[in-house]
Amino acid sequence: MESRSVTRLECSDIHDSDGSSSSSHQSLKSTAKWAASLENLLEDPEGVKRFREFLKKEFSEENVLFWLACEDFKKMQDKTQMQEKAKEIYMTFLSSKASSQVNVEGQSRLNEKILEEPHPLMFQKLQDQIFNLMKYDSYSRFLKSDLFLKHKRTEEEEEDSPDAQTAAKRASRIYNT
């Protein structure tokens, strides 16, 4: 029996959508964009960071991590890198022994043989299932969560603070009193 060493993705290996660590200072009203759609939330590194924090508390962070890993996978060009990444995704999220297994239909039909000939959309159906699970389940709870509402209040307070006002507004307020 051939023994293969396949690395597993660790949660810390998966970055927010732009690959960088997020800063806590964000343009005002990002929460309004996040509340508009899950797509908007997942396009914003700070939104992904906040959503991951929320999902950690719900013990379902693996869903967004799987979704992000699939997004990264779709952008890959090199066949060897794709094979390695496909194996990592499988071993981390889809295998019966996965460390962060996601709950998707058909995961048993995706066997290791398909990993030898990877293609960018090989995980698409599973990724779509997880997206819909997040969209109709955890995303709606996230929008009602203390974590989201607190961030929204902070944005609103920053918007109302004197620092957020333009010099022209401050000048007109001073001279019109």
Disulfide bonds with the S-S distance in Angstrom:
none
